[in-house]
Amino acid sequence: MKKMKTLNIPTEKKWYRCSGCGQKLLIYNDTAECHGVYIRCKYCHKTEEIKIQKH
Ligand SMILES: [Zn+2]
């Protein structure tokens, strides 16, 4: 089997969930990297930092 080159092609989309109430806040894919961005949960009103690290 031929090995494919590693490219930054998103292969999977995931929900980012609120750590307070578990509600879905946003969607990211597996090439995403994020820190220092905040979102306010509209369900429990917790301000959540979006921390996403590439795997
Ligand atoms: Zn919440």
mmCIF file of the protein (N, C-alpha, C, O) and its ligand, coordinates in Angstrom:
data_MODEL
# 
_entry.id   MODEL 
# 
loop_
_entity.id 
_entity.type 
_entity.pdbx_number_of_molecules 
1 polymer     1 
2 non-polymer 1 
# 
_entity_poly.entity_id                      1 
_entity_poly.type                           'polypeptide(L)' 
_entity_poly.nstd_linkage                   no 
_entity_poly.nstd_monomer                   no 
_entity_poly.pdbx_seq_one_letter_code       MKKMKTLNIPTEKKWYRCSGCGQKLLIYNDTAECHGVYIRCKYCHKTEEIKIQKH 
_entity_poly.pdbx_seq_one_letter_code_can   MKKMKTLNIPTEKKWYRCSGCGQKLLIYNDTAECHGVYIRCKYCHKTEEIKIQKH 
_entity_poly.pdbx_strand_id                 A 
# 
loop_
_entity_poly_seq.entity_id 
_entity_poly_seq.num 
_entity_poly_seq.mon_id 
_entity_poly_seq.hetero 
1 1  MET n 
1 2  LYS n 
1 3  LYS n 
1 4  MET n 
1 5  LYS n 
1 6  THR n 
1 7  LEU n 
1 8  ASN n 
1 9  ILE n 
1 10 PRO n 
1 11 THR n 
1 12 GLU n 
1 13 LYS n 
1 14 LYS n 
1 15 TRP n 
1 16 TYR n 
1 17 ARG n 
1 18 CYS n 
1 19 SER n 
1 20 GLY n 
1 21 CYS n 
1 22 GLY n 
1 23 GLN n 
1 24 LYS n 
1 25 LEU n 
1 26 LEU n 
1 27 ILE n 
1 28 TYR n 
1 29 ASN n 
1 30 ASP n 
1 31 THR n 
1 32 ALA n 
1 33 GLU n 
1 34 CYS n 
1 35 HIS n 
1 36 GLY n 
1 37 VAL n 
1 38 TYR n 
1 39 ILE n 
1 40 ARG n 
1 41 CYS n 
1 42 LYS n 
1 43 TYR n 
1 44 CYS n 
1 45 HIS n 
1 46 LYS n 
1 47 THR n 
1 48 GLU n 
1 49 GLU n 
1 50 ILE n 
1 51 LYS n 
1 52 ILE n 
1 53 GLN n 
1 54 LYS n 
1 55 HIS n 
# 
loop_
_struct_asym.id 
_struct_asym.entity_id 
A 1 
B 2 
# 
loop_
_chem_comp.id 
_chem_comp.type 
_chem_comp.mon_nstd_flag 
ALA 'L-peptide linking' y 
ARG 'L-peptide linking' y 
ASN 'L-peptide linking' y 
ASP 'L-peptide linking' y 
CYS 'L-peptide linking' y 
GLN 'L-peptide linking' y 
GLU 'L-peptide linking' y 
GLY 'peptide linking'   y 
HIS 'L-peptide linking' y 
ILE 'L-peptide linking' y 
LEU 'L-peptide linking' y 
LYS 'L-peptide linking' y 
MET 'L-peptide linking' y 
PRO 'L-peptide linking' y 
SER 'L-peptide linking' y 
THR 'L-peptide linking' y 
TRP 'L-peptide linking' y 
TYR 'L-peptide linking' y 
VAL 'L-peptide linking' y 
ZN  non-polymer         . 
# 
_pdbx_entity_nonpoly.entity_id   2 
_pdbx_entity_nonpoly.name        ? 
_pdbx_entity_nonpoly.comp_id     ZN 
# 
_pdbx_nonpoly_scheme.asym_id         B 
_pdbx_nonpoly_scheme.entity_id       2 
_pdbx_nonpoly_scheme.mon_id          ZN 
_pdbx_nonpoly_scheme.ndb_seq_num     1 
_pdbx_nonpoly_scheme.pdb_seq_num     101 
_pdbx_nonpoly_scheme.auth_seq_num    101 
_pdbx_nonpoly_scheme.pdb_mon_id      ZN 
_pdbx_nonpoly_scheme.auth_mon_id     ZN 
_pdbx_nonpoly_scheme.pdb_strand_id   A 
_pdbx_nonpoly_scheme.pdb_ins_code    . 
# 
loop_
_atom_site.group_PDB 
_atom_site.id 
_atom_site.type_symbol 
_atom_site.label_atom_id 
_atom_site.label_alt_id 
_atom_site.label_comp_id 
_atom_site.label_asym_id 
_atom_site.label_entity_id 
_atom_site.label_seq_id 
_atom_site.pdbx_PDB_ins_code 
_atom_site.Cartn_x 
_atom_site.Cartn_y 
_atom_site.Cartn_z 
_atom_site.occupancy 
_atom_site.B_iso_or_equiv 
_atom_site.pdbx_formal_charge 
_atom_site.auth_seq_id 
_atom_site.auth_comp_id 
_atom_site.auth_asym_id 
_atom_site.auth_atom_id 
_atom_site.pdbx_PDB_model_num 
ATOM   1   N  N  . MET A 1 1  ? 0.836   -1.199 0.000  1.00 0.00 ? 1   MET A N  1 
ATOM   2   C  CA . MET A 1 1  ? 0.000   0.000  0.000  1.00 0.00 ? 1   MET A CA 1 
ATOM   3   C  C  . MET A 1 1  ? 0.870   1.247  0.000  1.00 0.00 ? 1   MET A C  1 
ATOM   4   O  O  . MET A 1 1  ? 1.794   1.377  0.802  1.00 0.00 ? 1   MET A O  1 
ATOM   5   N  N  . LYS A 1 2  ? 0.563   2.146  -0.898 1.00 0.00 ? 2   LYS A N  1 
ATOM   6   C  CA . LYS A 1 2  ? 1.324   3.374  -1.030 1.00 0.00 ? 2   LYS A CA 1 
ATOM   7   C  C  . LYS A 1 2  ? 1.037   4.309  0.142  1.00 0.00 ? 2   LYS A C  1 
ATOM   8   O  O  . LYS A 1 2  ? -0.113  4.531  0.521  1.00 0.00 ? 2   LYS A O  1 
ATOM   9   N  N  . LYS A 1 3  ? 2.112   4.847  0.699  1.00 0.00 ? 3   LYS A N  1 
ATOM   10  C  CA . LYS A 1 3  ? 1.903   5.752  1.833  1.00 0.00 ? 3   LYS A CA 1 
ATOM   11  C  C  . LYS A 1 3  ? 1.636   7.164  1.330  1.00 0.00 ? 3   LYS A C  1 
ATOM   12  O  O  . LYS A 1 3  ? 2.381   7.699  0.510  1.00 0.00 ? 3   LYS A O  1 
ATOM   13  N  N  . MET A 1 4  ? 0.575   7.747  1.829  1.00 0.00 ? 4   MET A N  1 
ATOM   14  C  CA . MET A 1 4  ? 0.236   9.110  1.399  1.00 0.00 ? 4   MET A CA 1 
ATOM   15  C  C  . MET A 1 4  ? 1.069   10.135 2.150  1.00 0.00 ? 4   MET A C  1 
ATOM   16  O  O  . MET A 1 4  ? 1.434   9.938  3.310  1.00 0.00 ? 4   MET A O  1 
ATOM   17  N  N  . LYS A 1 5  ? 1.361   11.228 1.469  1.00 0.00 ? 5   LYS A N  1 
ATOM   18  C  CA . LYS A 1 5  ? 2.046   12.334 2.125  1.00 0.00 ? 5   LYS A CA 1 
ATOM   19  C  C  . LYS A 1 5  ? 1.140   12.941 3.194  1.00 0.00 ? 5   LYS A C  1 
ATOM   20  O  O  . LYS A 1 5  ? -0.083  12.969 3.057  1.00 0.00 ? 5   LYS A O  1 
ATOM   21  N  N  . THR A 1 6  ? 1.767   13.419 4.249  1.00 0.00 ? 6   THR A N  1 
ATOM   22  C  CA . THR A 1 6  ? 0.980   14.040 5.306  1.00 0.00 ? 6   THR A CA 1 
ATOM   23  C  C  . THR A 1 6  ? 0.637   15.472 4.909  1.00 0.00 ? 6   THR A C  1 
ATOM   24  O  O  . THR A 1 6  ? 1.505   16.342 4.833  1.00 0.00 ? 6   THR A O  1 
ATOM   25  N  N  . LEU A 1 7  ? -0.605  15.685 4.668  1.00 0.00 ? 7   LEU A N  1 
ATOM   26  C  CA . LEU A 1 7  ? -1.078  17.020 4.320  1.00 0.00 ? 7   LEU A CA 1 
ATOM   27  C  C  . LEU A 1 7  ? -2.094  17.481 5.354  1.00 0.00 ? 7   LEU A C  1 
ATOM   28  O  O  . LEU A 1 7  ? -2.719  16.682 6.050  1.00 0.00 ? 7   LEU A O  1 
ATOM   29  N  N  . ASN A 1 8  ? -2.232  18.781 5.427  1.00 0.00 ? 8   ASN A N  1 
ATOM   30  C  CA . ASN A 1 8  ? -3.207  19.312 6.370  1.00 0.00 ? 8   ASN A CA 1 
ATOM   31  C  C  . ASN A 1 8  ? -4.609  19.330 5.769  1.00 0.00 ? 8   ASN A C  1 
ATOM   32  O  O  . ASN A 1 8  ? -5.201  20.383 5.532  1.00 0.00 ? 8   ASN A O  1 
ATOM   33  N  N  . ILE A 1 9  ? -5.099  18.158 5.541  1.00 0.00 ? 9   ILE A N  1 
ATOM   34  C  CA . ILE A 1 9  ? -6.465  18.063 5.043  1.00 0.00 ? 9   ILE A CA 1 
ATOM   35  C  C  . ILE A 1 9  ? -7.370  17.664 6.198  1.00 0.00 ? 9   ILE A C  1 
ATOM   36  O  O  . ILE A 1 9  ? -7.157  16.635 6.839  1.00 0.00 ? 9   ILE A O  1 
ATOM   37  N  N  . PRO A 1 10 ? -8.374  18.480 6.456  1.00 0.00 ? 10  PRO A N  1 
ATOM   38  C  CA . PRO A 1 10 ? -9.276  18.116 7.547  1.00 0.00 ? 10  PRO A CA 1 
ATOM   39  C  C  . PRO A 1 10 ? -9.999  16.818 7.246  1.00 0.00 ? 10  PRO A C  1 
ATOM   40  O  O  . PRO A 1 10 ? -10.603 16.661 6.184  1.00 0.00 ? 10  PRO A O  1 
ATOM   41  N  N  . THR A 1 11 ? -9.934  15.906 8.172  1.00 0.00 ? 11  THR A N  1 
ATOM   42  C  CA . THR A 1 11 ? -10.576 14.618 7.949  1.00 0.00 ? 11  THR A CA 1 
ATOM   43  C  C  . THR A 1 11 ? -11.740 14.384 8.892  1.00 0.00 ? 11  THR A C  1 
ATOM   44  O  O  . THR A 1 11 ? -12.578 13.511 8.663  1.00 0.00 ? 11  THR A O  1 
ATOM   45  N  N  . GLU A 1 12 ? -11.781 15.166 9.944  1.00 0.00 ? 12  GLU A N  1 
ATOM   46  C  CA . GLU A 1 12 ? -12.804 14.892 10.938 1.00 0.00 ? 12  GLU A CA 1 
ATOM   47  C  C  . GLU A 1 12 ? -13.263 16.204 11.568 1.00 0.00 ? 12  GLU A C  1 
ATOM   48  O  O  . GLU A 1 12 ? -12.444 17.059 11.903 1.00 0.00 ? 12  GLU A O  1 
ATOM   49  N  N  . LYS A 1 13 ? -14.537 16.352 11.720 1.00 0.00 ? 13  LYS A N  1 
ATOM   50  C  CA . LYS A 1 13 ? -15.076 17.528 12.409 1.00 0.00 ? 13  LYS A CA 1 
ATOM   51  C  C  . LYS A 1 13 ? -15.563 17.116 13.786 1.00 0.00 ? 13  LYS A C  1 
ATOM   52  O  O  . LYS A 1 13 ? -16.178 16.066 13.972 1.00 0.00 ? 13  LYS A O  1 
ATOM   53  N  N  . LYS A 1 14 ? -15.266 17.975 14.734 1.00 0.00 ? 14  LYS A N  1 
ATOM   54  C  CA . LYS A 1 14 ? -15.627 17.664 16.111 1.00 0.00 ? 14  LYS A CA 1 
ATOM   55  C  C  . LYS A 1 14 ? -16.380 18.830 16.723 1.00 0.00 ? 14  LYS A C  1 
ATOM   56  O  O  . LYS A 1 14 ? -16.200 19.978 16.316 1.00 0.00 ? 14  LYS A O  1 
ATOM   57  N  N  . TRP A 1 15 ? -17.198 18.543 17.674 1.00 0.00 ? 15  TRP A N  1 
ATOM   58  C  CA . TRP A 1 15 ? -17.861 19.588 18.444 1.00 0.00 ? 15  TRP A CA 1 
ATOM   59  C  C  . TRP A 1 15 ? -16.986 19.990 19.614 1.00 0.00 ? 15  TRP A C  1 
ATOM   60  O  O  . TRP A 1 15 ? -16.449 19.146 20.332 1.00 0.00 ? 15  TRP A O  1 
ATOM   61  N  N  . TYR A 1 16 ? -16.855 21.293 19.792 1.00 0.00 ? 16  TYR A N  1 
ATOM   62  C  CA . TYR A 1 16 ? -16.236 21.800 21.006 1.00 0.00 ? 16  TYR A CA 1 
ATOM   63  C  C  . TYR A 1 16 ? -17.348 22.029 22.011 1.00 0.00 ? 16  TYR A C  1 
ATOM   64  O  O  . TYR A 1 16 ? -18.280 22.789 21.750 1.00 0.00 ? 16  TYR A O  1 
ATOM   65  N  N  . ARG A 1 17 ? -17.254 21.380 23.145 1.00 0.00 ? 17  ARG A N  1 
ATOM   66  C  CA . ARG A 1 17 ? -18.329 21.456 24.129 1.00 0.00 ? 17  ARG A CA 1 
ATOM   67  C  C  . ARG A 1 17 ? -17.942 22.333 25.311 1.00 0.00 ? 17  ARG A C  1 
ATOM   68  O  O  . ARG A 1 17 ? -16.778 22.433 25.698 1.00 0.00 ? 17  ARG A O  1 
ATOM   69  N  N  . CYS A 1 18 ? -18.956 22.955 25.857 1.00 0.00 ? 18  CYS A N  1 
ATOM   70  C  CA . CYS A 1 18 ? -18.801 23.768 27.060 1.00 0.00 ? 18  CYS A CA 1 
ATOM   71  C  C  . CYS A 1 18 ? -18.363 22.876 28.216 1.00 0.00 ? 18  CYS A C  1 
ATOM   72  O  O  . CYS A 1 18 ? -18.935 21.809 28.436 1.00 0.00 ? 18  CYS A O  1 
ATOM   73  N  N  . SER A 1 19 ? -17.338 23.323 28.957 1.00 0.00 ? 19  SER A N  1 
ATOM   74  C  CA . SER A 1 19 ? -16.878 22.513 30.084 1.00 0.00 ? 19  SER A CA 1 
ATOM   75  C  C  . SER A 1 19 ? -17.812 22.655 31.282 1.00 0.00 ? 19  SER A C  1 
ATOM   76  O  O  . SER A 1 19 ? -17.751 21.864 32.224 1.00 0.00 ? 19  SER A O  1 
ATOM   77  N  N  . GLY A 1 20 ? -18.671 23.665 31.240 1.00 0.00 ? 20  GLY A N  1 
ATOM   78  C  CA . GLY A 1 20 ? -19.617 23.864 32.332 1.00 0.00 ? 20  GLY A CA 1 
ATOM   79  C  C  . GLY A 1 20 ? -20.844 22.990 32.209 1.00 0.00 ? 20  GLY A C  1 
ATOM   80  O  O  . GLY A 1 20 ? -21.207 22.277 33.144 1.00 0.00 ? 20  GLY A O  1 
ATOM   81  N  N  . CYS A 1 21 ? -21.482 23.045 31.053 1.00 0.00 ? 21  CYS A N  1 
ATOM   82  C  CA . CYS A 1 21 ? -22.764 22.354 30.917 1.00 0.00 ? 21  CYS A CA 1 
ATOM   83  C  C  . CYS A 1 21 ? -22.750 21.285 29.828 1.00 0.00 ? 21  CYS A C  1 
ATOM   84  O  O  . CYS A 1 21 ? -23.717 20.534 29.698 1.00 0.00 ? 21  CYS A O  1 
ATOM   85  N  N  . GLY A 1 22 ? -21.682 21.201 29.048 1.00 0.00 ? 22  GLY A N  1 
ATOM   86  C  CA . GLY A 1 22 ? -21.586 20.154 28.043 1.00 0.00 ? 22  GLY A CA 1 
ATOM   87  C  C  . GLY A 1 22 ? -22.314 20.442 26.743 1.00 0.00 ? 22  GLY A C  1 
ATOM   88  O  O  . GLY A 1 22 ? -22.362 19.590 25.856 1.00 0.00 ? 22  GLY A O  1 
ATOM   89  N  N  . GLN A 1 23 ? -22.879 21.631 26.622 1.00 0.00 ? 23  GLN A N  1 
ATOM   90  C  CA . GLN A 1 23 ? -23.561 21.978 25.378 1.00 0.00 ? 23  GLN A CA 1 
ATOM   91  C  C  . GLN A 1 23 ? -22.552 22.182 24.260 1.00 0.00 ? 23  GLN A C  1 
ATOM   92  O  O  . GLN A 1 23 ? -21.406 22.558 24.504 1.00 0.00 ? 23  GLN A O  1 
ATOM   93  N  N  . LYS A 1 24 ? -22.989 21.929 23.029 1.00 0.00 ? 24  LYS A N  1 
ATOM   94  C  CA . LYS A 1 24 ? -22.127 22.128 21.873 1.00 0.00 ? 24  LYS A CA 1 
ATOM   95  C  C  . LYS A 1 24 ? -21.969 23.612 21.598 1.00 0.00 ? 24  LYS A C  1 
ATOM   96  O  O  . LYS A 1 24 ? -22.958 24.330 21.451 1.00 0.00 ? 24  LYS A O  1 
ATOM   97  N  N  . LEU A 1 25 ? -20.727 24.071 21.527 1.00 0.00 ? 25  LEU A N  1 
ATOM   98  C  CA . LEU A 1 25 ? -20.481 25.498 21.322 1.00 0.00 ? 25  LEU A CA 1 
ATOM   99  C  C  . LEU A 1 25 ? -20.056 25.806 19.900 1.00 0.00 ? 25  LEU A C  1 
ATOM   100 O  O  . LEU A 1 25 ? -20.546 26.771 19.314 1.00 0.00 ? 25  LEU A O  1 
ATOM   101 N  N  . LEU A 1 26 ? -19.161 25.020 19.330 1.00 0.00 ? 26  LEU A N  1 
ATOM   102 C  CA . LEU A 1 26 ? -18.700 25.263 17.972 1.00 0.00 ? 26  LEU A CA 1 
ATOM   103 C  C  . LEU A 1 26 ? -18.120 23.989 17.387 1.00 0.00 ? 26  LEU A C  1 
ATOM   104 O  O  . LEU A 1 26 ? -17.876 23.003 18.083 1.00 0.00 ? 26  LEU A O  1 
ATOM   105 N  N  . ILE A 1 27 ? -17.909 24.049 16.080 1.00 0.00 ? 27  ILE A N  1 
ATOM   106 C  CA . ILE A 1 27 ? -17.344 22.894 15.376 1.00 0.00 ? 27  ILE A CA 1 
ATOM   107 C  C  . ILE A 1 27 ? -15.931 23.233 14.935 1.00 0.00 ? 27  ILE A C  1 
ATOM   108 O  O  . ILE A 1 27 ? -15.677 24.332 14.442 1.00 0.00 ? 27  ILE A O  1 
ATOM   109 N  N  . TYR A 1 28 ? -15.020 22.304 15.107 1.00 0.00 ? 28  TYR A N  1 
ATOM   110 C  CA . TYR A 1 28 ? -13.676 22.487 14.582 1.00 0.00 ? 28  TYR A CA 1 
ATOM   111 C  C  . TYR A 1 28 ? -13.260 21.200 13.891 1.00 0.00 ? 28  TYR A C  1 
ATOM   112 O  O  . TYR A 1 28 ? -13.838 20.139 14.129 1.00 0.00 ? 28  TYR A O  1 
ATOM   113 N  N  . ASN A 1 29 ? -12.250 21.302 13.031 1.00 0.00 ? 29  ASN A N  1 
ATOM   114 C  CA . ASN A 1 29 ? -11.759 20.065 12.423 1.00 0.00 ? 29  ASN A CA 1 
ATOM   115 C  C  . ASN A 1 29 ? -10.385 19.714 12.987 1.00 0.00 ? 29  ASN A C  1 
ATOM   116 O  O  . ASN A 1 29 ? -9.807  20.477 13.760 1.00 0.00 ? 29  ASN A O  1 
ATOM   117 N  N  . ASP A 1 30 ? -9.883  18.580 12.601 1.00 0.00 ? 30  ASP A N  1 
ATOM   118 C  CA . ASP A 1 30 ? -8.685  18.076 13.270 1.00 0.00 ? 30  ASP A CA 1 
ATOM   119 C  C  . ASP A 1 30 ? -7.384  18.718 12.796 1.00 0.00 ? 30  ASP A C  1 
ATOM   120 O  O  . ASP A 1 30 ? -6.306  18.271 13.187 1.00 0.00 ? 30  ASP A O  1 
ATOM   121 N  N  . THR A 1 31 ? -7.459  19.756 11.964 1.00 0.00 ? 31  THR A N  1 
ATOM   122 C  CA . THR A 1 31 ? -6.264  20.535 11.674 1.00 0.00 ? 31  THR A CA 1 
ATOM   123 C  C  . THR A 1 31 ? -6.257  21.839 12.475 1.00 0.00 ? 31  THR A C  1 
ATOM   124 O  O  . THR A 1 31 ? -5.318  22.628 12.372 1.00 0.00 ? 31  THR A O  1 
ATOM   125 N  N  . ALA A 1 32 ? -7.284  22.058 13.259 1.00 0.00 ? 32  ALA A N  1 
ATOM   126 C  CA . ALA A 1 32 ? -7.421  23.313 13.988 1.00 0.00 ? 32  ALA A CA 1 
ATOM   127 C  C  . ALA A 1 32 ? -6.443  23.403 15.151 1.00 0.00 ? 32  ALA A C  1 
ATOM   128 O  O  . ALA A 1 32 ? -6.123  22.409 15.802 1.00 0.00 ? 32  ALA A O  1 
ATOM   129 N  N  . GLU A 1 33 ? -5.980  24.626 15.391 1.00 0.00 ? 33  GLU A N  1 
ATOM   130 C  CA . GLU A 1 33 ? -5.221  24.930 16.597 1.00 0.00 ? 33  GLU A CA 1 
ATOM   131 C  C  . GLU A 1 33 ? -5.761  26.244 17.125 1.00 0.00 ? 33  GLU A C  1 
ATOM   132 O  O  . GLU A 1 33 ? -5.938  27.187 16.353 1.00 0.00 ? 33  GLU A O  1 
ATOM   133 N  N  . CYS A 1 34 ? -6.021  26.331 18.383 1.00 0.00 ? 34  CYS A N  1 
ATOM   134 C  CA . CYS A 1 34 ? -6.639  27.534 18.902 1.00 0.00 ? 34  CYS A CA 1 
ATOM   135 C  C  . CYS A 1 34 ? -6.314  27.728 20.382 1.00 0.00 ? 34  CYS A C  1 
ATOM   136 O  O  . CYS A 1 34 ? -6.371  26.790 21.177 1.00 0.00 ? 34  CYS A O  1 
ATOM   137 N  N  . HIS A 1 35 ? -5.971  28.965 20.729 1.00 0.00 ? 35  HIS A N  1 
ATOM   138 C  CA . HIS A 1 35 ? -5.909  29.351 22.140 1.00 0.00 ? 35  HIS A CA 1 
ATOM   139 C  C  . HIS A 1 35 ? -6.080  30.847 22.205 1.00 0.00 ? 35  HIS A C  1 
ATOM   140 O  O  . HIS A 1 35 ? -5.883  31.542 21.209 1.00 0.00 ? 35  HIS A O  1 
ATOM   141 N  N  . GLY A 1 36 ? -6.440  31.345 23.356 1.00 0.00 ? 36  GLY A N  1 
ATOM   142 C  CA . GLY A 1 36 ? -6.634  32.775 23.516 1.00 0.00 ? 36  GLY A CA 1 
ATOM   143 C  C  . GLY A 1 36 ? -7.916  33.294 22.904 1.00 0.00 ? 36  GLY A C  1 
ATOM   144 O  O  . GLY A 1 36 ? -8.085  34.503 22.752 1.00 0.00 ? 36  GLY A O  1 
ATOM   145 N  N  . VAL A 1 37 ? -8.814  32.407 22.553 1.00 0.00 ? 37  VAL A N  1 
ATOM   146 C  CA . VAL A 1 37 ? -10.107 32.807 21.997 1.00 0.00 ? 37  VAL A CA 1 
ATOM   147 C  C  . VAL A 1 37 ? -11.188 32.381 22.979 1.00 0.00 ? 37  VAL A C  1 
ATOM   148 O  O  . VAL A 1 37 ? -11.186 31.261 23.490 1.00 0.00 ? 37  VAL A O  1 
ATOM   149 N  N  . TYR A 1 38 ? -12.096 33.287 23.224 1.00 0.00 ? 38  TYR A N  1 
ATOM   150 C  CA . TYR A 1 38 ? -13.112 33.002 24.231 1.00 0.00 ? 38  TYR A CA 1 
ATOM   151 C  C  . TYR A 1 38 ? -14.503 33.004 23.614 1.00 0.00 ? 38  TYR A C  1 
ATOM   152 O  O  . TYR A 1 38 ? -14.788 33.741 22.670 1.00 0.00 ? 38  TYR A O  1 
ATOM   153 N  N  . ILE A 1 39 ? -15.338 32.178 24.163 1.00 0.00 ? 39  ILE A N  1 
ATOM   154 C  CA . ILE A 1 39 ? -16.729 32.147 23.733 1.00 0.00 ? 39  ILE A CA 1 
ATOM   155 C  C  . ILE A 1 39 ? -17.591 32.081 24.991 1.00 0.00 ? 39  ILE A C  1 
ATOM   156 O  O  . ILE A 1 39 ? -17.245 31.418 25.969 1.00 0.00 ? 39  ILE A O  1 
ATOM   157 N  N  . ARG A 1 40 ? -18.713 32.779 24.941 1.00 0.00 ? 40  ARG A N  1 
ATOM   158 C  CA . ARG A 1 40 ? -19.606 32.756 26.098 1.00 0.00 ? 40  ARG A CA 1 
ATOM   159 C  C  . ARG A 1 40 ? -20.724 31.780 25.806 1.00 0.00 ? 40  ARG A C  1 
ATOM   160 O  O  . ARG A 1 40 ? -21.458 31.914 24.827 1.00 0.00 ? 40  ARG A O  1 
ATOM   161 N  N  . CYS A 1 41 ? -20.834 30.811 26.665 1.00 0.00 ? 41  CYS A N  1 
ATOM   162 C  CA . CYS A 1 41 ? -21.869 29.801 26.486 1.00 0.00 ? 41  CYS A CA 1 
ATOM   163 C  C  . CYS A 1 41 ? -23.233 30.441 26.669 1.00 0.00 ? 41  CYS A C  1 
ATOM   164 O  O  . CYS A 1 41 ? -23.495 31.115 27.666 1.00 0.00 ? 41  CYS A O  1 
ATOM   165 N  N  . LYS A 1 42 ? -24.094 30.217 25.692 1.00 0.00 ? 42  LYS A N  1 
ATOM   166 C  CA . LYS A 1 42 ? -25.417 30.842 25.786 1.00 0.00 ? 42  LYS A CA 1 
ATOM   167 C  C  . LYS A 1 42 ? -26.369 30.062 26.681 1.00 0.00 ? 42  LYS A C  1 
ATOM   168 O  O  . LYS A 1 42 ? -27.482 30.507 26.962 1.00 0.00 ? 42  LYS A O  1 
ATOM   169 N  N  . TYR A 1 43 ? -25.917 28.897 27.122 1.00 0.00 ? 43  TYR A N  1 
ATOM   170 C  CA . TYR A 1 43 ? -26.784 28.079 27.976 1.00 0.00 ? 43  TYR A CA 1 
ATOM   171 C  C  . TYR A 1 43 ? -26.510 28.335 29.451 1.00 0.00 ? 43  TYR A C  1 
ATOM   172 O  O  . TYR A 1 43 ? -27.437 28.575 30.225 1.00 0.00 ? 43  TYR A O  1 
ATOM   173 N  N  . CYS A 1 44 ? -25.217 28.284 29.848 1.00 0.00 ? 44  CYS A N  1 
ATOM   174 C  CA . CYS A 1 44 ? -24.909 28.476 31.267 1.00 0.00 ? 44  CYS A CA 1 
ATOM   175 C  C  . CYS A 1 44 ? -24.172 29.793 31.516 1.00 0.00 ? 44  CYS A C  1 
ATOM   176 O  O  . CYS A 1 44 ? -23.861 30.118 32.662 1.00 0.00 ? 44  CYS A O  1 
ATOM   177 N  N  . HIS A 1 45 ? -23.889 30.555 30.451 1.00 0.00 ? 45  HIS A N  1 
ATOM   178 C  CA . HIS A 1 45 ? -23.274 31.886 30.530 1.00 0.00 ? 45  HIS A CA 1 
ATOM   179 C  C  . HIS A 1 45 ? -21.859 31.856 31.092 1.00 0.00 ? 45  HIS A C  1 
ATOM   180 O  O  . HIS A 1 45 ? -21.366 32.861 31.606 1.00 0.00 ? 45  HIS A O  1 
ATOM   181 N  N  . LYS A 1 46 ? -21.219 30.717 30.993 1.00 0.00 ? 46  LYS A N  1 
ATOM   182 C  CA . LYS A 1 46 ? -19.817 30.613 31.378 1.00 0.00 ? 46  LYS A CA 1 
ATOM   183 C  C  . LYS A 1 46 ? -18.968 31.116 30.213 1.00 0.00 ? 46  LYS A C  1 
ATOM   184 O  O  . LYS A 1 46 ? -19.249 30.797 29.058 1.00 0.00 ? 46  LYS A O  1 
ATOM   185 N  N  . THR A 1 47 ? -17.931 31.897 30.510 1.00 0.00 ? 47  THR A N  1 
ATOM   186 C  CA . THR A 1 47 ? -17.000 32.293 29.464 1.00 0.00 ? 47  THR A CA 1 
ATOM   187 C  C  . THR A 1 47 ? -15.914 31.236 29.375 1.00 0.00 ? 47  THR A C  1 
ATOM   188 O  O  . THR A 1 47 ? -15.204 30.958 30.342 1.00 0.00 ? 47  THR A O  1 
ATOM   189 N  N  . GLU A 1 48 ? -15.805 30.663 28.208 1.00 0.00 ? 48  GLU A N  1 
ATOM   190 C  CA . GLU A 1 48 ? -14.987 29.479 28.001 1.00 0.00 ? 48  GLU A CA 1 
ATOM   191 C  C  . GLU A 1 48 ? -13.844 29.825 27.065 1.00 0.00 ? 48  GLU A C  1 
ATOM   192 O  O  . GLU A 1 48 ? -14.078 30.444 26.027 1.00 0.00 ? 48  GLU A O  1 
ATOM   193 N  N  . GLU A 1 49 ? -12.602 29.443 27.399 1.00 0.00 ? 49  GLU A N  1 
ATOM   194 C  CA . GLU A 1 49 ? -11.513 29.623 26.452 1.00 0.00 ? 49  GLU A CA 1 
ATOM   195 C  C  . GLU A 1 49 ? -11.464 28.427 25.511 1.00 0.00 ? 49  GLU A C  1 
ATOM   196 O  O  . GLU A 1 49 ? -11.507 27.273 25.938 1.00 0.00 ? 49  GLU A O  1 
ATOM   197 N  N  . ILE A 1 50 ? -11.374 28.732 24.227 1.00 0.00 ? 50  ILE A N  1 
ATOM   198 C  CA . ILE A 1 50 ? -11.295 27.662 23.243 1.00 0.00 ? 50  ILE A CA 1 
ATOM   199 C  C  . ILE A 1 50 ? -9.842  27.219 23.144 1.00 0.00 ? 50  ILE A C  1 
ATOM   200 O  O  . ILE A 1 50 ? -8.997  27.953 22.632 1.00 0.00 ? 50  ILE A O  1 
ATOM   201 N  N  . LYS A 1 51 ? -9.562  26.050 23.622 1.00 0.00 ? 51  LYS A N  1 
ATOM   202 C  CA . LYS A 1 51 ? -8.184  25.520 23.555 1.00 0.00 ? 51  LYS A CA 1 
ATOM   203 C  C  . LYS A 1 51 ? -8.216  24.248 22.729 1.00 0.00 ? 51  LYS A C  1 
ATOM   204 O  O  . LYS A 1 51 ? -8.777  23.228 23.129 1.00 0.00 ? 51  LYS A O  1 
ATOM   205 N  N  . ILE A 1 52 ? -7.589  24.346 21.557 1.00 0.00 ? 52  ILE A N  1 
ATOM   206 C  CA . ILE A 1 52 ? -7.529  23.188 20.671 1.00 0.00 ? 52  ILE A CA 1 
ATOM   207 C  C  . ILE A 1 52 ? -6.076  22.966 20.297 1.00 0.00 ? 52  ILE A C  1 
ATOM   208 O  O  . ILE A 1 52 ? -5.402  23.887 19.836 1.00 0.00 ? 52  ILE A O  1 
ATOM   209 N  N  . GLN A 1 53 ? -5.596  21.765 20.492 1.00 0.00 ? 53  GLN A N  1 
ATOM   210 C  CA . GLN A 1 53 ? -4.238  21.424 20.106 1.00 0.00 ? 53  GLN A CA 1 
ATOM   211 C  C  . GLN A 1 53 ? -4.285  20.331 19.049 1.00 0.00 ? 53  GLN A C  1 
ATOM   212 O  O  . GLN A 1 53 ? -5.092  19.405 19.120 1.00 0.00 ? 53  GLN A O  1 
ATOM   213 N  N  . LYS A 1 54 ? -3.408  20.460 18.076 1.00 0.00 ? 54  LYS A N  1 
ATOM   214 C  CA . LYS A 1 54 ? -3.303  19.439 17.057 1.00 0.00 ? 54  LYS A CA 1 
ATOM   215 C  C  . LYS A 1 54 ? -2.750  18.157 17.650 1.00 0.00 ? 54  LYS A C  1 
ATOM   216 O  O  . LYS A 1 54 ? -1.900  18.180 18.540 1.00 0.00 ? 54  LYS A O  1 
ATOM   217 N  N  . HIS A 1 55 ? -3.237  17.059 17.153 1.00 0.00 ? 55  HIS A N  1 
ATOM   218 C  CA . HIS A 1 55 ? -2.775  15.767 17.668 1.00 0.00 ? 55  HIS A CA 1 
ATOM   219 C  C  . HIS A 1 55 ? -1.751  15.157 16.735 1.00 0.00 ? 55  HIS A C  1 
ATOM   220 O  O  . HIS A 1 55 ? -1.246  14.066 17.001 1.00 0.00 ? 55  HIS A O  1 
HETATM 221 ZN ZN . ZN  B 2 .  ? -22.333 26.035 29.149 1.00 0.00 2 101 ZN  A ZN 1 
# 
